Amino acid sequence: MERKSLSNIELKADSEGTFTARISTLNVVDSDGDLTIAGAFPSKSVLVSAYQHGSWSGGLPVGKAVINESGNDVLAEGQFNLNSAGGKEHYEVIKFAPELQEWSYGFKVLDYERDVEVDGIGKVERILKSLEVIEISPVLRGAGINTATLAVKSLTYAGQAETVLAAVTDLAERTKSLATLRRNEGRDLSAANKDRIQGLLKTLSEIACDLKELLESSEPADVNAVNRLYLDYQKIRTLVGVL
């Protein structure tokens, strides 16, 4: 398998977690001395690998994409898996520093010519005629020409509320289990853990006040999500009281 790396990141958006990336520019010589011609990239679905092609060494894929040629651009239209920790982390990293982030794609060469003289360009190491793209990946260093991430969507308020709700629900269940365990074993919390829980309770109390104010002043994008988040806060507040 070979890899081509890409650079020049710009962000935009369509829907939550989605992205569009220009993964290659056709008919130009890249930093590896290769020129890729139109038709080399068949339309297909690929996985988005963990950072630095990390999925080849065991890292879970963080998303999926469909690649297509559009004029001299090869575009990847995809989505990060926001239901996985890796997908969320990669999404946040790319959104945080798009102007620095670069991309790469892993591929096998199916058809090519070597040491070709091209009018107006000169001698080219290889002309790549047909490729099998296996995956795309965010990387630190790129070699491609005029490539870019064209779209990454930020979470909506409702989407973020659902994500927080899931985390708070999980925390409530763990708190309940911990309270039962401590009660059955007659054990007390350490001073450090008490301080940590008090800090958590204080932050949740402040969030609860803001949520209540939001509910009273307007209709949020997802009232049910906010209501459930507020109820889960009350549940945690009750459970912490028995620890």
PETA-V624116 format. One record per residue. N is the residue number from 1. OMEGA is omega in radians with two decimals (999 if undefined). Layout:
n->[N;N]
omega->[OMEGA;OMEGA]
This chain:
n->[1;2;3;4;5;6;7;8;9;10;11;12;13;14;15;16;17;18;19;20;21;22;23;24;25;26;27;28;29;30;31;32;33;34;35;36;37;38;39;40;41;42;43;44;45;46;47;48;49;50;51;52;53;54;55;56;57;58;59;60;61;62;63;64;65;66;67;68;69;70;71;72;73;74;75;76;77;78;79;80;81;82;83;84;85;86;87;88;89;90;91;92;93;94;95;96;97;98;99;100;101;102;103;104;105;106;107;108;109;110;111;112;113;114;115;116;117;118;119;120;121;122;123;124;125;126;127;128;129;130;131;132;133;134;135;136;137;138;139;140;141;142;143;144;145;146;147;148;149;150;151;152;153;154;155;156;157;158;159;160;161;162;163;164;165;166;167;168;169;170;171;172;173;174;175;176;177;178;179;180;181;182;183;184;185;186;187;188;189;190;191;192;193;194;195;196;197;198;199;200;201;202;203;204;205;206;207;208;209;210;211;212;213;214;215;216;217;218;219;220;221;222;223;224;225;226;227;228;229;230;231;232;233;234;235;236;237;238;239;240;241;242;243]
omega->[3.05;-3.13;3.00;-3.12;-2.95;-3.09;3.07;-3.01;3.07;-3.05;3.09;-3.10;2.99;3.11;-2.98;3.06;-3.09;3.10;2.98;-3.13;2.95;-3.03;3.10;3.01;-3.07;3.00;2.98;3.12;-3.13;-3.05;3.08;-3.12;3.14;3.02;-3.13;-3.06;3.11;-3.12;-3.12;-3.10;3.03;3.06;-3.13;3.06;3.11;3.04;2.96;-3.07;2.98;-3.03;-3.14;-3.14;-3.03;-3.13;3.07;-3.13;3.01;3.12;3.14;3.02;-3.06;3.13;3.11;-3.11;3.02;-3.14;3.12;2.99;3.08;-3.00;3.09;3.13;2.95;-3.01;3.02;3.09;-3.02;-3.13;3.02;3.10;-3.09;3.05;3.09;3.13;-3.14;3.12;3.12;-3.11;-3.14;3.10;-3.12;3.13;-3.12;3.12;-3.07;-3.06;-3.09;-3.10;3.14;-3.02;3.09;-3.07;3.10;3.02;3.11;-3.04;2.95;3.10;3.13;-3.14;-3.12;2.97;-3.10;3.07;-3.09;3.02;-3.10;-3.14;3.10;-3.11;-3.08;-3.09;-3.14;-3.14;3.11;2.90;-3.11;-3.04;-3.12;-3.09;2.94;3.12;-3.06;-3.14;2.98;-3.03;2.95;-3.10;3.13;-2.99;-3.09;3.13;-3.07;-3.13;3.01;3.10;-3.05;2.85;-3.04;-3.07;2.92;-3.05;3.03;3.10;2.99;3.10;-3.13;3.13;3.12;3.12;3.13;3.12;3.12;3.14;3.13;3.14;-3.13;3.10;3.10;3.12;3.13;3.13;3.12;3.11;3.11;3.13;3.14;3.14;3.13;-3.14;-3.13;-3.11;-3.12;-3.09;-3.13;-3.09;3.12;3.08;3.04;3.13;-3.13;3.13;3.08;3.11;-3.13;-3.14;3.09;3.09;3.09;-3.13;3.12;3.14;3.12;3.11;3.13;3.11;-3.14;3.11;3.14;3.13;3.13;3.12;3.12;3.12;-3.10;-3.03;-3.07;3.08;3.12;-3.10;3.14;-3.09;-3.12;3.13;3.14;3.10;-3.14;3.11;3.13;3.13;3.11;3.04;3.14;3.12;3.13;-3.14;3.12;-3.12;3.13;-3.13;-3.12;-3.14;999]
